[in-house]
């Protein structure tokens, strides 16, 4: 059976690995979206596609925006494949829609394949790690997140709309180092996207609203 796949992942290595995996079935049709606007255009042309999405690296501002898109294209199946997703985000997505499967990039190849097969069959797959994240106790009573000086500077650069490559070049660091800092910032703040980093920073008074944008 032919399946239309849309890869919505800006991480080149992951996108290449997924393409290699999906091409094992010669009937699969593979497309790639680099931003939300491009993804919407592809979904208009392929309203029953399977979208493999790294939410943390894409330009959806929040979970509500993703859910609105899924409601607009109600026959699309989604496989969320990211490094890390917050408990509150996963709860919102999983409890709001049956269209989403969830698996993390550091899980086994077998687990990733199970998620893809489930999407192809019209069912959803929630990995063990995702399930444990959803069932984890609330962090509401924990101490507020504290970023290091370096992480704060990188958070400000993210708020300015700079890419990981641009930040790495400015700081004379490797892309891998900045990516690691980015993951740590997201984890400490309990957010999934750059938009949420900016909103958190504004609320905390770390940055001036006149100098940064969401």
HELIX and SHEET records of a PDB file:
HELIX    1   1 UNK A   12  UNK A   22  1                                  11    
HELIX    2   2 UNK A   36  UNK A   45  1                                  10    
HELIX    3   3 UNK A   55  UNK A   57  5                                   3    
HELIX    4   4 UNK A   63  UNK A   72  1                                  10    
HELIX    5   5 UNK A   87  UNK A   96  1                                  10    
HELIX    6   6 UNK A  109  UNK A  120  1                                  12    
HELIX    7   7 UNK A  128  UNK A  135  1                                   8    
HELIX    8   8 UNK A  149  UNK A  159  1                                  11    
HELIX    9   9 UNK A  164  UNK A  170  1                                   7    
HELIX   10  10 UNK A  175  UNK A  189  1                                  15    
HELIX   11  11 UNK A  194  UNK A  204  1                                  11    
SHEET    1   A 5 UNK A  29  UNK A  32  0                                        
SHEET    2   A 5 UNK A   4  UNK A   8  1                                        
SHEET    3   A 5 UNK A  50  UNK A  53  1                                        
SHEET    4   A 5 UNK A  77  UNK A  82  1                                        
SHEET    5   A 5 UNK A 100  UNK A 104  1                                        
END                                                                             
